[in-house]
Amino acid sequence: MPKPTDPSYHWAGAELDLDAYLARIGFDGDRAPTVHTLHRLVERHTTSIPFENLEIILGRGIPLDLETLQDKLIRRRRGGYCYENVILFAAALERLGFGFTGLSGRVTMGAEGLRPATHALLRVTTAEDDRVWLVDVGFGAGPLRALELIDSPAEFSAGHWRFRLERTRGELGDELWVLHQFGRDGWVDRYTFTLDPQYRIDYRVGNHFVSTSPNSPFTARPFVQRFHPDAHHVIDGTTLITERPDGSSEVRELEPAELTEVLAEVFDIELDAADAALLSEARWRR
């Protein structure tokens, strides 16, 4: 008899309440695993589910089991960071019949030096043709659609936002991809990644570092994002930033007591009274 497939290689798609997930992101189109469906899913997910690290700031961990993710991101209509968003999205892709593998990226944002591979991405294929797509629903700043992985550098417009993807070589001569994004600082390399497959267990390791290490930016202060076709809203500590596709931006300093109201009005994140009080106390600033 053939050996049973290790479930660790899969993404728990059978456990996903697909109807509830699609309702959460406002998707009501064709569910066939086509390129059109993929683009639509990416657009709806990235503009519906915010990026946030508030559970860490509130003194709790980030479990990555699918039931917890469904409760948080779907039923309680909260947000999450890359690992949470990507694992939920991967479960939906698995249910819908797409081909995909997990990837990891090194976030650079123009900085020099080697960074840890702590950003989750997906490589996706469809049955329509041989094209391969990069899907990033967990960065908090788009893209609004899947980006095709092609050998020559290419600039993409996703809505009014601009991205450039190029295939290059790393320090050891290995294949390396770089995603650039246009924003208030002009063109900036957002992250690098390889096509080496990653699995849920690999994301658990990265998630542990990102959610617990004092060297992680997500353990130090609130970091929340909401991405729209015409605006990208960010809370970084007590700074509220709004960026637009043309590179313009607005910045406003908030009092800790304002955070809860801004989270609800701008980011669609509703905290209960106990969590709102904890966040307003700003113990994370000490």
KOLTORBA-173015 format. One record per residue (C-alpha): residue number from 1; residue in one letter; x, y, z. Coordinates in nm, 2 decimals, padded with zeros to 4 digits, m for minus. Each point is the difference from the previous one (the first is absolute). Layout:
# KOLTORBA-173015
[NUM, 'A', [X, Y, Z]];
...
# end
This chain:
# KOLTORBA-173015
[1, 'M', [00.00, 00.00, 00.00]];
[2, 'P', [00.13, 00.35, m00.07]];
[3, 'K', [00.09, 00.20, 00.30]];
[4, 'P', [m00.26, 00.26, 00.10]];
[5, 'T', [00.09, 00.36, m00.08]];
[6, 'D', [00.13, 00.20, 00.29]];
[7, 'P', [m00.27, 00.26, 00.08]];
[8, 'S', [00.28, 00.25, 00.08]];
[9, 'Y', [00.05, 00.04, m00.38]];
[10, 'H', [m00.35, 00.13, m00.04]];
[11, 'W', [m00.18, 00.31, 00.13]];
[12, 'A', [m00.31, m00.13, 00.18]];
[13, 'G', [m00.23, 00.12, m00.28]];
[14, 'A', [m00.26, m00.26, 00.10]];
[15, 'E', [m00.04, 00.17, 00.34]];
[16, 'L', [m00.08, 00.34, m00.16]];
[17, 'D', [m00.35, 00.14, 00.01]];
[18, 'L', [00.04, 00.12, m00.36]];
[19, 'D', [m00.34, 00.18, m00.02]];
[20, 'A', [00.08, 00.19, 00.31]];
[21, 'Y', [00.35, 00.10, m00.12]];
[22, 'L', [m00.14, 00.12, m00.34]];
[23, 'A', [m00.27, 00.20, 00.17]];
[24, 'R', [00.26, 00.15, 00.23]];
[25, 'I', [00.20, 00.14, m00.30]];
[26, 'G', [m00.31, 00.08, m00.20]];
[27, 'F', [00.07, m00.24, m00.28]];
[28, 'D', [m00.31, m00.13, m00.19]];
[29, 'G', [00.15, m00.09, m00.34]];
[30, 'D', [00.09, m00.32, m00.19]];
[31, 'R', [00.18, m00.24, 00.22]];
[32, 'A', [00.18, m00.19, m00.28]];
[33, 'P', [00.38, 00.00, 00.06]];
[34, 'T', [00.08, 00.24, m00.29]];
[35, 'V', [00.23, 00.30, m00.03]];
[36, 'H', [m00.30, 00.23, 00.01]];
[37, 'T', [m00.12, m00.16, 00.33]];
[38, 'L', [00.35, 00.03, 00.14]];
[39, 'H', [00.03, 00.37, m00.07]];
[40, 'R', [m00.34, 00.06, 00.15]];
[41, 'L', [00.07, m00.20, 00.31]];
[42, 'V', [00.33, 00.19, 00.06]];
[43, 'E', [m00.18, 00.34, m00.05]];
[44, 'R', [m00.28, m00.08, 00.23]];
[45, 'H', [00.22, m00.15, 00.28]];
[46, 'T', [00.26, 00.28, 00.00]];
[47, 'T', [m00.27, 00.27, 00.02]];
[48, 'S', [m00.22, m00.17, 00.25]];
[49, 'I', [00.22, m00.15, 00.27]];
[50, 'P', [00.24, 00.25, 00.17]];
[51, 'F', [00.36, m00.07, 00.11]];
[52, 'E', [00.05, 00.02, 00.37]];
[53, 'N', [00.22, m00.12, 00.29]];
[54, 'L', [m00.23, 00.10, 00.28]];
[55, 'E', [m00.01, m00.34, 00.17]];
[56, 'I', [00.37, 00.02, 00.06]];
[57, 'I', [m00.02, 00.35, 00.14]];
[58, 'L', [m00.29, m00.11, 00.23]];
[59, 'G', [00.22, m00.27, 00.14]];
[60, 'R', [m00.13, m00.31, m00.19]];
[61, 'G', [00.15, m00.23, m00.25]];
[62, 'I', [m00.08, m00.06, m00.37]];
[63, 'P', [m00.13, m00.36, m00.05]];
[64, 'L', [00.00, m00.12, m00.36]];
[65, 'D', [m00.24, m00.29, 00.01]];
[66, 'L', [m00.28, 00.06, m00.25]];
[67, 'E', [m00.28, m00.01, 00.26]];
[68, 'T', [00.15, 00.29, 00.19]];
[69, 'L', [00.06, 00.19, m00.32]];
[70, 'Q', [m00.36, m00.04, m00.11]];
[71, 'D', [m00.12, 00.11, 00.34]];
[72, 'K', [00.22, 00.31, 00.00]];
[73, 'L', [00.00, 00.11, m00.37]];
[74, 'I', [m00.34, m00.11, m00.11]];
[75, 'R', [m00.24, m00.03, 00.29]];
[76, 'R', [00.14, 00.28, 00.22]];
[77, 'R', [00.09, 00.21, m00.31]];
[78, 'R', [00.35, 00.08, 00.13]];
[79, 'G', [00.32, 00.02, m00.21]];
[80, 'G', [00.33, m00.18, 00.02]];
[81, 'Y', [00.35, 00.02, m00.13]];
[82, 'C', [00.16, m00.19, m00.29]];
[83, 'Y', [00.00, m00.35, 00.14]];
[84, 'E', [m00.36, 00.02, 00.11]];
[85, 'N', [m00.12, 00.15, m00.33]];
[86, 'V', [00.20, m00.24, m00.22]];
[87, 'I', [m00.10, m00.32, 00.18]];
[88, 'L', [m00.37, 00.10, m00.01]];
[89, 'F', [00.03, 00.09, m00.37]];
[90, 'A', [00.19, m00.32, m00.08]];
[91, 'A', [m00.28, m00.21, 00.16]];
[92, 'A', [m00.24, 00.17, m00.23]];
[93, 'L', [00.22, m00.06, m00.31]];
[94, 'E', [00.02, m00.37, 00.10]];
[95, 'R', [m00.38, m00.03, 00.03]];
[96, 'L', [m00.05, 00.17, m00.34]];
[97, 'G', [00.25, m00.22, m00.18]];
[98, 'F', [00.30, 00.24, m00.07]];
[99, 'G', [00.35, m00.13, m00.02]];
[100, 'F', [00.24, 00.18, 00.24]];
[101, 'T', [00.29, m00.01, 00.24]];
[102, 'G', [00.10, 00.22, 00.28]];
[103, 'L', [00.30, 00.23, m00.02]];
[104, 'S', [00.20, 00.22, 00.24]];
[105, 'G', [00.13, 00.35, m00.07]];
[106, 'R', [00.26, 00.22, 00.17]];
[107, 'V', [m00.14, 00.35, 00.06]];
[108, 'T', [00.25, 00.26, m00.10]];
[109, 'M', [m00.19, 00.33, m00.06]];
[110, 'G', [00.32, 00.15, m00.15]];
[111, 'A', [00.22, m00.10, 00.30]];
[112, 'E', [00.34, m00.17, m00.05]];
[113, 'G', [00.12, m00.32, 00.16]];
[114, 'L', [m00.15, m00.35, 00.02]];
[115, 'R', [m00.35, m00.01, 00.16]];
[116, 'P', [m00.17, m00.32, 00.13]];
[117, 'A', [m00.25, m00.17, m00.22]];
[118, 'T', [m00.31, 00.09, 00.20]];
[119, 'H', [m00.26, 00.10, m00.26]];
[120, 'A', [m00.25, m00.26, m00.13]];
[121, 'L', [m00.09, m00.01, m00.37]];
[122, 'L', [m00.16, m00.24, m00.25]];
[123, 'R', [00.10, m00.13, m00.34]];
[124, 'V', [m00.33, m00.09, m00.18]];
[125, 'T', [m00.09, m00.18, m00.33]];
[126, 'T', [m00.33, m00.07, m00.17]];
[127, 'A', [m00.11, m00.27, m00.24]];
[128, 'E', [m00.06, 00.26, m00.27]];
[129, 'D', [00.36, 00.03, m00.12]];
[130, 'D', [00.37, m00.02, 00.12]];
[131, 'R', [00.03, 00.35, 00.15]];
[132, 'V', [00.12, 00.03, 00.35]];
[133, 'W', [m00.12, 00.27, 00.24]];
[134, 'L', [00.13, 00.17, 00.31]];
[135, 'V', [m00.27, 00.06, 00.25]];
[136, 'D', [00.05, 00.22, 00.30]];
[137, 'V', [m00.31, 00.05, 00.22]];
[138, 'G', [00.19, 00.05, 00.33]];
[139, 'F', [00.23, 00.30, m00.04]];
[140, 'G', [m00.28, 00.25, 00.07]];
[141, 'A', [00.09, 00.22, m00.30]];
[142, 'G', [m00.12, m00.20, m00.30]];
[143, 'P', [00.04, m00.08, m00.28]];
[144, 'L', [m00.36, m00.01, m00.09]];
[145, 'R', [00.05, m00.29, m00.23]];
[146, 'A', [00.23, m00.29, m00.07]];
[147, 'L', [00.33, 00.08, m00.18]];
[148, 'E', [00.13, m00.22, m00.28]];
[149, 'L', [00.34, m00.14, 00.06]];
[150, 'I', [00.19, 00.06, m00.33]];
[151, 'D', [00.37, 00.00, m00.07]];
[152, 'S', [00.04, 00.36, m00.12]];
[153, 'P', [m00.06, 00.29, 00.24]];
[154, 'A', [m00.36, 00.13, m00.03]];
[155, 'E', [m00.20, 00.28, 00.15]];
[156, 'F', [m00.35, m00.06, 00.10]];
[157, 'S', [m00.29, 00.23, 00.09]];
[158, 'A', [m00.24, m00.15, 00.25]];
[159, 'G', [m00.28, 00.26, 00.02]];
[160, 'H', [00.19, 00.33, 00.02]];
[161, 'W', [00.29, m00.16, 00.19]];
[162, 'R', [00.33, m00.08, m00.18]];
[163, 'F', [00.23, m00.30, 00.05]];
[164, 'R', [00.30, m00.14, m00.17]];
[165, 'L', [00.11, m00.36, 00.01]];
[166, 'E', [00.34, m00.12, m00.11]];
[167, 'R', [00.19, m00.33, 00.00]];
[168, 'T', [00.36, 00.03, 00.10]];
[169, 'R', [00.28, m00.19, 00.17]];
[170, 'G', [00.09, m00.01, 00.37]];
[171, 'E', [00.33, 00.02, 00.17]];
[172, 'L', [00.07, m00.37, m00.07]];
[173, 'G', [m00.12, 00.01, m00.36]];
[174, 'D', [m00.34, m00.15, 00.08]];
[175, 'E', [m00.32, 00.12, m00.15]];
[176, 'L', [m00.15, 00.30, 00.19]];
[177, 'W', [m00.31, 00.20, m00.07]];
[178, 'V', [m00.05, 00.36, 00.11]];
[179, 'L', [m00.33, 00.19, 00.04]];
[180, 'H', [00.02, 00.38, m00.02]];
[181, 'Q', [m00.28, 00.23, 00.09]];
[182, 'F', [m00.06, 00.37, m00.09]];
[183, 'G', [m00.09, 00.22, 00.29]];
[184, 'R', [00.08, 00.32, 00.19]];
[185, 'D', [00.37, m00.08, m00.02]];
[186, 'G', [m00.01, m00.08, m00.37]];
[187, 'W', [00.09, m00.35, m00.11]];
[188, 'V', [00.10, m00.22, 00.29]];
[189, 'D', [00.10, m00.37, 00.01]];
[190, 'R', [m00.27, m00.15, 00.22]];
[191, 'Y', [00.13, m00.35, 00.05]];
[192, 'T', [00.20, m00.28, m00.16]];
[193, 'F', [m00.11, m00.36, m00.03]];
[194, 'T', [00.09, m00.34, m00.15]];
[195, 'L', [m00.23, m00.27, m00.13]];
[196, 'D', [00.11, m00.26, 00.26]];
[197, 'P', [m00.33, m00.15, 00.13]];
[198, 'Q', [m00.11, 00.08, 00.35]];
[199, 'Y', [m00.26, m00.19, 00.21]];
[200, 'R', [m00.22, 00.08, 00.30]];
[201, 'I', [00.27, m00.13, 00.24]];
[202, 'D', [00.25, 00.24, m00.15]];
[203, 'Y', [m00.24, 00.28, 00.05]];
[204, 'R', [m00.04, m00.10, 00.36]];
[205, 'V', [00.38, 00.05, 00.05]];
[206, 'G', [00.00, 00.35, m00.16]];
[207, 'N', [m00.32, 00.09, 00.19]];
[208, 'H', [00.17, m00.09, 00.34]];
[209, 'F', [00.28, 00.24, m00.07]];
[210, 'V', [m00.22, 00.28, m00.14]];
[211, 'S', [m00.25, m00.02, 00.29]];
[212, 'T', [00.25, m00.04, 00.29]];
[213, 'S', [00.35, 00.13, m00.08]];
[214, 'P', [00.10, 00.34, 00.14]];
[215, 'N', [00.17, 00.04, m00.33]];
[216, 'S', [m00.33, m00.02, m00.19]];
[217, 'P', [m00.17, 00.34, m00.08]];
[218, 'F', [m00.34, m00.16, 00.08]];
[219, 'T', [00.08, m00.05, 00.37]];
[220, 'A', [00.08, 00.36, 00.06]];
[221, 'R', [m00.31, 00.21, m00.10]];
[222, 'P', [m00.33, m00.03, m00.18]];
[223, 'F', [00.03, m00.03, m00.37]];
[224, 'V', [m00.32, 00.00, m00.20]];
[225, 'Q', [m00.07, 00.04, m00.37]];
[226, 'R', [m00.31, 00.04, m00.22]];
[227, 'F', [00.04, m00.01, m00.37]];
[228, 'H', [m00.24, 00.15, m00.26]];
[229, 'P', [00.02, 00.06, m00.37]];
[230, 'D', [00.06, 00.37, 00.06]];
[231, 'A', [00.15, 00.02, 00.35]];
[232, 'H', [00.23, m00.20, 00.24]];
[233, 'H', [m00.06, 00.08, 00.37]];
[234, 'V', [00.26, m00.09, 00.26]];
[235, 'I', [00.02, 00.02, 00.38]];
[236, 'D', [00.36, m00.02, 00.11]];
[237, 'G', [00.01, 00.04, 00.38]];
[238, 'T', [m00.20, 00.32, 00.04]];
[239, 'T', [00.07, 00.13, m00.35]];
[240, 'L', [m00.29, m00.01, m00.25]];
[241, 'I', [00.13, 00.01, m00.36]];
[242, 'T', [m00.21, 00.01, m00.32]];
[243, 'E', [00.19, m00.07, m00.32]];
[244, 'R', [m00.14, 00.04, m00.36]];
[245, 'P', [00.11, m00.17, m00.33]];
[246, 'D', [00.16, 00.32, m00.13]];
[247, 'G', [00.25, 00.00, 00.29]];
[248, 'S', [m00.17, 00.27, 00.21]];
[249, 'S', [m00.07, m00.06, 00.37]];
[250, 'E', [m00.16, 00.15, 00.31]];
[251, 'V', [00.14, m00.05, 00.35]];
[252, 'R', [m00.18, 00.06, 00.34]];
[253, 'E', [00.11, m00.07, 00.35]];
[254, 'L', [m00.26, m00.17, 00.22]];
[255, 'E', [m00.04, m00.02, 00.38]];
[256, 'P', [m00.02, m00.36, 00.12]];
[257, 'A', [m00.36, 00.06, 00.11]];
[258, 'E', [m00.09, 00.07, m00.36]];
[259, 'L', [00.12, m00.33, m00.14]];
[260, 'T', [m00.31, m00.20, 00.07]];
[261, 'E', [m00.22, 00.26, m00.18]];
[262, 'V', [00.23, 00.02, m00.30]];
[263, 'L', [00.03, m00.38, m00.02]];
[264, 'A', [m00.38, m00.02, m00.03]];
[265, 'E', [m00.05, 00.30, m00.24]];
[266, 'V', [00.29, m00.05, m00.24]];
[267, 'F', [00.10, m00.36, 00.03]];
[268, 'D', [m00.33, m00.17, 00.08]];
[269, 'I', [00.14, m00.17, 00.31]];
[270, 'E', [m00.23, 00.00, 00.30]];
[271, 'L', [00.16, m00.09, 00.33]];
[272, 'D', [m00.20, m00.09, 00.31]];
[273, 'A', [00.01, 00.23, 00.30]];
[274, 'A', [00.27, m00.19, 00.18]];
[275, 'D', [00.24, m00.01, m00.29]];
[276, 'A', [m00.08, 00.36, m00.08]];
[277, 'A', [00.10, 00.10, 00.35]];
[278, 'L', [00.32, m00.20, m00.01]];
[279, 'L', [00.10, 00.16, m00.33]];
[280, 'S', [m00.08, 00.35, 00.12]];
[281, 'E', [00.23, m00.05, 00.30]];
[282, 'A', [00.29, m00.03, m00.24]];
[283, 'R', [00.20, m00.24, 00.22]];
[284, 'W', [00.18, m00.10, m00.32]];
[285, 'R', [00.17, 00.35, 00.01]];
[286, 'R', [00.19, m00.09, 00.32]];
# end
